[in-house]
Amino acid sequence: MFGKRQDGNGVIHTLIGDGTRIKGDLHFDGGCHIDGVIHGNVIADKDPEAFLTISEEGFVDGSVRVPRVSLNGKVQGDVYASQTVALGATAKVVGNLHYDLLEMTSGAEINGKLIHEATKTQAAAKHSRSAVSESERVQPVPGVETAKTA
């Protein structure tokens, strides 16, 4: 698993194995896979392509701040995913889930709020689409009456 592709996301650079317990925050780049327990926050603050996978045995007691998350275990804290979140059938979040795109399998649990936060790129694209549609509206032609609805 270490150094190999995991869930099609990319290469795992950091592995927290089953039976491993960490007390404190975990900062990482690239891919991280958790089978153990972390009592602290899990953060990928420098890598916009970073991803985190948490197996069925994995547990995080703290917040998670990662662009992409694939969760099958448990997070007791808020999850902030600037890109995607994939929740497997055994996933459990006790806290708020902030996401851009969400994929959720039947059986997954969220005990908190779902908060959609579009990325700046998507917000800009939506704004430009609405501006284009405004400019494409049919303009009235002088001297021609248009049908009015009651």
C-alpha positions in Angstrom: 0.0 0.0 0.0 2.8 2.4 0.9 4.0 4.3 -2.2 1.2 2.7 -4.3 -2.0 4.1 -5.7 -4.9 4.0 -3.2 -8.5 4.4 -4.3 -7.4 6.0 -7.6 -6.4 9.2 -5.9 -2.7 9.0 -6.1 0.4 7.9 -4.2 0.3 7.3 -0.4 3.2 9.2 1.2 2.0 8.9 4.8 0.7 5.8 6.4 -0.7 5.6 9.9 -1.0 1.8 10.5 -3.5 -0.2 12.5 -2.5 -0.1 16.2 -0.8 3.2 15.8 -2.0 6.1 18.0 -1.0 9.7 17.5 -1.6 12.4 20.1 -1.3 15.8 18.3 -1.9 17.3 14.9 -0.8 15.6 11.7 0.3 17.8 8.8 1.0 16.1 5.5 1.5 16.6 1.8 0.5 14.2 -1.0 -1.5 11.2 0.1 -2.2 10.0 3.6 -3.9 6.8 4.7 -5.1 6.2 8.2 -5.8 2.8 9.7 -4.9 3.9 13.3 -6.1 6.5 15.7 -5.3 10.2 15.7 -6.2 12.5 18.7 -5.7 15.8 17.0 -6.3 17.6 13.7 -5.4 16.2 10.3 -4.3 19.0 7.9 -2.9 19.2 4.4 -2.2 22.9 4.4 0.4 23.2 1.6 -0.7 20.8 -1.1 -3.8 21.6 -3.1 -3.8 18.1 -4.6 -3.5 16.3 -1.2 -5.9 13.5 -0.3 -6.8 11.5 2.8 -8.2 8.1 3.1 -9.5 6.7 6.4 -10.2 3.0 6.5 -13.0 1.3 8.5 -10.6 0.9 11.4 -9.4 4.5 11.2 -10.5 7.2 13.7 -9.7 10.9 14.0 -10.7 12.8 17.1 -10.3 16.3 15.8 -11.0 18.3 12.6 -9.9 17.3 9.1 -8.8 20.0 6.6 -7.9 18.3 3.3 -8.8 19.0 -0.4 -10.0 15.4 -1.0 -11.3 12.9 1.6 -12.3 9.3 1.3 -13.9 8.2 4.5 -14.9 4.7 5.7 -14.0 5.1 9.3 -15.0 7.7 11.9 -14.2 11.4 12.4 -15.3 13.1 15.6 -14.9 16.8 14.5 -15.6 19.0 11.6 -14.4 18.0 8.1 -13.4 20.7 5.6 -12.8 19.4 2.1 -12.2 22.1 -0.5 -12.7 19.6 -3.4 -14.4 16.3 -2.8 -15.6 14.0 0.0 -16.5 10.4 -0.6 -18.3 8.7 2.3 -18.4 4.9 2.3 -21.0 2.7 3.9 -19.2 2.5 7.2 -18.3 6.3 7.4 -19.4 8.3 10.4 -18.9 12.0 10.9 -19.8 13.5 14.3 -19.5 17.2 13.3 -20.1 19.5 10.4 -19.1 18.5 6.9 -17.9 21.4 4.7 -17.6 20.2 1.1 -17.5 21.3 -2.6 -18.6 17.9 -4.1 -20.1 15.1 -2.0 -20.5 11.4 -2.8 -22.3 9.4 -0.1 -23.0 5.6 0.0 -26.0 4.3 1.7 -25.2 3.6 5.4 -22.9 6.5 5.9 -23.7 8.7 8.9 -23.4 12.5 9.4 -24.3 13.9 12.8 -23.9 17.5 12.0 -24.6 20.0 9.3 -23.8 19.6 5.6 -22.4 22.9 4.4 -21.7 23.3 0.7 -18.8 25.6 -0.1 -18.2 26.2 -3.8 -14.6 26.8 -4.8 -13.6 30.2 -6.1 -13.2 28.7 -9.6 -16.8 27.4 -9.6 -18.2 30.6 -8.2 -16.4 32.6 -10.9 -17.7 30.3 -13.6 -21.3 30.5 -12.3 -21.0 34.3 -12.1 -19.7 34.5 -15.7 -22.5 32.2 -16.9 -25.2 34.4 -15.4 -23.6 37.5 -16.9 -23.6 35.8 -20.3 -27.2 34.8 -20.0 -28.1 38.4 -19.1 -26.5 39.7 -22.2 -28.1 37.0 -24.4 -31.6 37.9 -23.4 -33.8 39.0 -26.3 -33.9 42.7 -26.5 -37.2 44.3 -27.6 -37.3 45.6 -31.2 -38.6 49.2 -31.5 -42.0 49.3 -33.1 -42.8 45.6 -32.5 -45.2 44.7 -29.8 -44.4 41.7 -27.6 -47.0 39.4 -26.2 -47.8 40.1 -22.6 -48.9 37.5 -20.1 -51.5 38.2 -17.5 
